[in-house]
Amino acid sequence: MSTGGAEDTGSDVGRQAWLRTVAADVARLDRSSSAERAADILRRSITEGALPPGAQLSEVELTEVLEVSRNTLREAFRLLTHEGLLVYKLHRGVFVPELDEHDVIDLYRLRRVLEVDVVRGLADRDPELPAGRLDPLHDDVEAAEAAASADRWPAVGTANMRFHQHLIGLADSARMDAMTGRLLAELRLLFHVIATPRELHEPYIARNRGLFELLEARKYEQAAADLHQYLLDSEQGILAAFRDKGLRAPRTT
């Protein structure tokens, strides 16, 4: 499987490590809805940064490690293609897509709609929420801080993804949770344009801590305002990286 020269999966050693991770995930799954389960594993691989833009997926390798038939794997590919997380190139195979500036703007617009609205809505829903509602966010903040101290920046990125996933999870909406899984996987593809994971994630470790503390103090309007600015700043950083690398969206005629 070609992975487009990414830092963690560009070598044969990295590819084999990723395949072992996939095999371990398979061992924890039941055998129902095999295509959906296979799609879940591949989606998580994208969300956690193991599959970078341009990576080619091999049917031969994945049918073996996922322990599914070729037809089941192709159904999983079809599901992820529908979500925009894979693309089929005629006579070449299945690849992780490479996104552009239009995708940055579109994804961040959706993030602001979802995340900021969830935080603002907590003022009305607060009495309904369980006492430990913020525990997953606290764990994500601490995981990011610990990973940063250990200079494990890809792990910081994964903790950040989980922080935002758990933030939207405060809405207790299965539909929003499903949408968020797809959104964060696409978002991780955007992050690959930044030169190093540290450059991308370090500025937001303290900001995630600040958001958590505002939520803990039930200062929901201030948290929503801070999150709105946070997402604007993140969007501008990603757009600047795209432009620095000459990855502007193609002109349409």
Residue pairs with C-beta under 8 A, 6 or more apart in sequence:
1 15
1 19
1 55
1 56
1 57
1 58
1 61
1 62
2 55
2 56
3 9
3 10
3 14
3 15
3 18
3 51
3 52
3 54
3 55
3 56
4 10
4 52
4 53
4 54
4 55
4 56
4 96
6 14
6 52
6 55
6 192
8 14
8 18
8 49
8 50
8 154
9 15
9 18
9 50
9 51
9 52
9 55
18 45
18 50
18 51
19 61
19 65
21 45
21 50
22 41
22 45
22 62
22 65
22 66
23 65
25 41
25 44
26 41
26 65
26 66
26 67
29 37
29 41
30 37
34 68
34 72
35 68
35 72
35 73
35 75
35 76
35 79
36 76
36 79
38 62
38 66
38 68
38 72
38 73
38 76
39 76
39 79
39 80
41 66
42 51
42 57
42 62
42 76
42 80
42 85
42 86
43 80
43 83
43 85
43 181
43 182
43 185
44 185
45 51
46 85
46 96
46 185
46 188
46 189
47 158
47 161
47 181
47 184
47 185
47 188
48 154
48 157
48 158
48 161
48 188
49 154
49 157
49 158
49 188
49 191
49 192
49 197
51 57
51 96
52 96
52 189
52 192
53 96
53 97
53 98
53 99
53 189
53 192
54 95
54 96
54 98
55 95
55 96
56 92
56 93
56 94
56 95
57 77
57 86
57 93
57 94
57 95
57 96
58 93
59 70
59 73
59 74
59 93
59 94
62 68
62 73
63 69
63 70
63 73
66 73
66 76
68 76
77 86
77 88
77 94
80 86
81 87
81 88
81 94
83 182
83 185
84 97
84 182
84 186
85 96
85 97
85 182
85 185
85 186
85 189
86 94
86 95
86 96
86 97
87 94
87 95
87 96
87 97
88 94
88 95
89 95
96 189
97 189
98 189
99 186
99 189
99 190
100 242
100 247
100 248
100 249
100 250
101 239
101 242
101 243
101 247
101 248
101 249
102 249
103 186
103 190
104 190
104 235
104 238
104 239
104 242
105 235
105 239
107 183
107 186
107 187
107 190
108 231
108 232
108 234
108 235
108 238
110 183
111 164
111 183
111 187
111 231
112 228
112 231
112 232
114 168
114 176
114 179
114 180
114 183
115 164
115 167
115 168
115 227
115 231
116 224
116 227
116 228
116 231
118 167
118 168
118 170
118 171
118 176
119 167
119 170
119 215
119 220
119 223
119 224
119 227
120 220
120 221
120 224
121 171
122 129
122 170
122 215
122 218
122 220
123 218
123 220
123 221
126 218
126 220
129 170
133 170
134 212
134 215
134 216
136 162
136 166
136 169
137 163
137 166
137 167
137 212
137 215
138 212
140 159
140 160
140 162
140 163
140 166
140 208
141 159
141 163
141 205
141 208
141 209
141 212
143 155
143 159
143 162
144 155
144 156
144 159
144 160
144 163
144 201
144 205
144 208
145 205
145 209
147 153
147 155
147 156
147 159
148 156
148 201
148 202
148 205
153 196
153 197
153 198
153 201
153 202
154 197
156 197
156 198
156 201
156 202
156 205
157 188
157 191
157 197
157 200
157 201
160 201
160 204
160 205
160 208
161 184
161 187
161 188
163 208
164 180
164 184
165 177
165 180
165 181
165 184
167 211
168 176
168 177
168 180
169 177
169 180
190 238
191 197
191 200
191 238
193 238
193 241
193 242
193 245
193 247
194 200
194 237
194 238
194 241
195 241
200 237
204 230
204 234
207 226
207 230
210 226
211 223
211 226
211 227
211 230
214 220
214 222
214 223
214 226
215 223
242 248
